[in-house]
Amino acid sequence: MGTFARIGEPRAKDRVEPGRLAEEQAALRRVATLVASGAPSAEVFSAVAQEVAQVMHLPMVGVYRYDSDGLMTVIATWSDRPHVLQPGTRWPLDGQSMVAQVQRTGRPARVEDYTGLPGALAAGARESGLNATAGAPIIVNGSVWGAMGMSSPDGPLPEHAEDRLAAFTELVATAIANSQAHEELARLAEEQGALRRVATLVAAGAPPAEVFEAVSAEVAALLAADGSALMRYEPDGTVIAVSGWTTEGGFSNLGIRYPLEGSLSGVILETGRPGRVDHYAEVGEAAKAAREMGFRSSVGAPITVEGRLWGVLAVISKSEKPLPRDTEQRVAEFAELFATAIANSEAHQELERLADEQAALRRVATLAAQGAPPGEVFEAVSAEVAPLVGADGAGVTRYEADGTFTALGGWAASGGYSYTGRRFPLEGSVSGLVLETRCPSRIDTFEGRPGEAAAAIREMGWRSAMGAPISVEGSLWGVLVVYSKRTEPLPLDAERHLGEFTEIVATAIANAESRAELDASRARIVATADATRRRIERDLHDGAQQQLVSLALEVRAAQASAPKEMIQHHDKLSDIAEGLTTALDGLREIARGLHPAILAEGGLAPALKTLAHRSPIPVELEVRTVGRLPESVEVAAYYVVSETLANAAKHSRASQVQVEVEVRDRALCIAVSDDGVGGADAARGSGLLGLKDRAEAIGGTISLESRQGVGTSLIAELPLDSSMR
């Protein structure tokens, strides 16, 4: 067993020869000058080791640093022979080695003989041919930072060698303190630069994703980590990586949700404080994903935005050596500052989103207020709402009485929403869930879900869907649905955005149904009026007309049988017969105006030719139709031309009227124009208001242009499917 001694109470120094003292002072001055010039710590350490070795006339001097993991690192050495204590090597502080004693006591120590001593350092000393060693602590800011030691292969070391090291260790401590201060200033400057860059990015209104990416890259570079991640807590008890950075480039876990079990985010959620995972040996999907990416440990700090725990900023190491102990504090400083950046960025994004949403709502509301057909409104709503919630498609469905639902209109980012008009069973659909719950509902995956609707959704490549109910006048009418192709579910706040649009859809549906009811009512009124005209015309023909004809015949018979000498009675009967004939002609004219028989018998073209022949103004008529048209269309067209020709005869002072009638785009188009004085106004009567009501009752339109001195032009369009309205 070797012998070793520890320096106890201070001892009187040996007498030092003037030459050696001068040499030692010169060495101290050289080192002090190097320290004062701000030389790097590594250069100072090497210089001290060399100066001490030469002053002490020893074959080896080293500077050692104590690490937080219980090991010692060789920082610098000077030796005139080969040895194993090379700079950068790390050694356990085991056994009774000199550096182990200094680390335990904080005081100088020595070992006179390493022969037989246990421990890795003792073995390393023997392997290097060293037998005795002495050393003194290096105290930096009141703590034992490391030790400086000297070794000899032969015999004992000079007495009080430890004390002679003290002046040199003080210079080393000063160099270390200066270097640490310089490094701290440089680190602060780097941190401030990083913060300025991110703050500038936020102030410029960059999207959150761009800010997150910048945060990840900056914090990893500053802490010399192998990677970083920005994690966000989700309402469903999971955590999602919203940004990340690695030294190799790329971060494969972006957008993936993980349970909190075995994750750093789970640790921080429990404590609300910075935390670390020194080894990813835990169970759980997050720990497994970390191991797959080669991560060994991580340190993170909570990100609190406006009083709520938003997420975690973490740095990652692939080294077996844990991240430094001050990492939590440094990450926490960034987390606080970046929480402000996130809050500002989210606020800016929220303002932009609200502006986009309000603009979309205004566009759809304007379309609905203009009386656009429901199908057009449904497509517009779908196209507006899908991008707002980050969806790849949207559509409006209506519940049917037979337990199915119909897709009425929609939009797809890829184009080709092919389901309009198709009916589906409720099984496996969002519409079915909404019908059951009467609340917004979602399906996060359609994989393996039964039903025809689910199969159709998979054909479109959509993975998930969410829908909000559409209620019309207190009854559940249908659903506004959005679809996504992404693996992650749609945002949880999407329901609120959909709710605002469903109100507009419900209003458009209610307005359309009210207009449909009004049109149907007007059509019924017109149809009833036409039927009444036909009945009156028939009654006149079968009743009053026949009676007048019979009376006229009887009067003529009485006139013929009267004696010739009864001239006065003969003339009287002749007057009565002529009066009856005139009355009959007038009654026939009235009956013809009520419902022209030629229209019912021959169709529109012959009826319009009759009107043209009877017009006191020359009429140029061109009718381009084939076959019979729906009765309501023929009757409306007849009265449009009849009334327009009558107005022209009464008011226009025209020399000619042109009438063109043709079928175009599933509608009967009528154009009547004259070269008269113009100035006609539908609002002042002239029968034009009645024509407008008649046309609109069957879904048609009438427009009038009548400038003073230019003439009058009337255009009517009557849909040919009006009989089906």
C-alpha positions, 0 to 999 in steps of 0.5 A: 500500500502506498503512502499519501499525505494531505496538506493540513494546517499551513506550514512555513515555506521553505527558504527559496533561493533568490535565483529560483524566486526571481525565475518564479516571479518572472513566470508569474508576470508572463502568465499575468500579462497573458491573462490581462491581455484577454487571451483565451482560457485554453492558451492561459492553461497551456502557458501555466502548465509549461511555466510551472513545469519549468520553474518547478523542474518537474516532468509533468504539470496539468490543469483539470476541471471538475464536471457536474457528472462526477468526472474530471476533464483534463484541460491542459498538460505539459510533459517531457514524456508520453502519458495517458492524461491527454487534454480532453480525456475524462476520468472518474474521481475514484480512489484516493487520487490527488484530484479526488482529495482536492475535489472533496476537501477544497484544499491542497493535497498530495500522494507520495506513492501511487504504487498499489493505490486503487482507481482509474487515475492511479492506474493512469499515473502508473501507466505514465511512469508517474509515482508522486503528485501534488496539487492545489484547488482552482477556486472560481467565484467561491467554488472549486472549479478544478485543480492544478497538479504536478507529478514526478516519476522519482522520489518525493516532491519538493516540500510545500510544492502545493503552496508554490502552486497557489500563486499560479492557480489564482492566475488561472482562476482569474483567467477562467473568471474573465473568460467566463465573463467574456463568454457570458457577454458573448452569449448575452449578445447572441441571445439578444441578437436572436431575440431581435431577429425573432421580434423583427419577424413578429413585428413584420406580421410573419405567420406563426409557422414562420415564427415557430421555425425561427424560434426552433433554429435560434434556440438550438444554435444558441445552446449548442443542442442537436435539435429543438422542438416547439410543442403545443398542448391540445385540448384532447390531452395530447401534444403536437409538434408545431415546429422543429429543427435538427442539425441534420435538417428536417423534423419528421414529427411535425404535425403528429399528435402524441400522448403525454405519457413518457414525454418531456411535455407530460413532465412539464404539464404536471409541474408547470416548471422547466424539466428534463429527460436525461434518457428516453428509456420511458414507455410511450409513443413520444419516447419511442419517436424520440429514440427513433430520431436518435434523441437521448435527452432533452430539456424544456420550459413551459410556454405560457400565453396570456395566463394559459399553458400553451406548450413547451420549448425544448432543446434536444441532445443526441450525446450520452452526456446530459445537457448542461445544468443551466440549460433549464434557465436559459431555455426558460428565458427564451420561452418567456420571450417567445411566449410574447412572440407567439401571443403577438403572432396569434393575435395578428393571425386572429385579426387576419382570420377574423377579417377574412371570415367577415369578408367571406360572410359579407360575400355570402350574405350579399349573394343570399340577399340578392335572391341567388338560387339556393344551389348557388348559395350552397356552393359559395358557402362551401367554397368560402368556409373550407379554406377558413377552417383549413379544410380540403372540401365542404358541402351542404346536405339536406335531410329527406323524409325517407331517412336519407340525406341529399348532397345539394352543393359543395366545393373541393380544393381539387375540383370536381365536387361530384355528389350534388344531387346524390342521396345517401343513407345516414349510416357512417356519415357526419349528417347521421351523427348531427341528426342523432345529437342535434349538435356539431359532430365530427368523424376523425377518420373514415378508415374502415367506417361502414356505409355508402357515404363513408365509402364516397368520402374515401373515394375523394381522398378525405380522411376526416369531416366535421359538420354543424346543423342547419336549422330553418324556422326551428326545424333541423333542415340539414348540415354544413360539412367540411372535409380534410385529407390531413392525418391530423383532425380538423381544428377544434374551433372549426365548429364555431366558424361553421355556425356563423355560416349555417345561419346565412345558409338557413336564411337563404333557404328560408328566403328561397322557400318563401319566394317559392311559396310566393311564386307558387301562390302567384302562379295559382292566382294566374292559373285560377284567373285563366280558368275563370276566363275560360269558364266565363268564355264558355258560359258566354258561348254556351249561354248568352251568345246562343240566346242572342243568336236564337233571338236574332233568328226569331226576329228575322223570322218574324220580320219575314212573315210580317205583311208587307203593308205593315212597313212600320213594324217591318222596319222595327223588327229590322232594327231589333235584328241589327241590334241583336247582331251588334250585341252578339258581335260585341259579346264575341269580342269580349269572349275572344279577349277573355280567352282566345279560342284560336290560342287553345285550338291552334297554338301560339303562332296562329294566335299571334298572327291574328293579333298582328292582323287586327292591329291598327299599326303595321306589325312585322311578326317573326315566330320561331317555335316548333310545336306546342308550348306549356299552356301557361307559357302560351297564355302569358306570351299571348297577353304580353304581345296583345297588351304591348300592341294595344299600348302601342296603338293607344300611346306610341304614335308609331308607324311600325311594330316589330315582334320576335318570338323564339325559343332560346336556352329553355326559355321563350324569348319575346321582343316587341319594339316600336318606332314611336314617341317612347316615354312609357313607364310600367309604374304608371300602369298601362297594363304593364304591371299586370304583365310583369306579375303574370310573367314572374308568376311562372318564373319569367322576367320582363324588362322595358326600355322607353326613352323619350323620342326613341321608341319603346322596347319590351323583352320578356323571358318565360322559362319553358319548365314553368309548368313544373314550378 
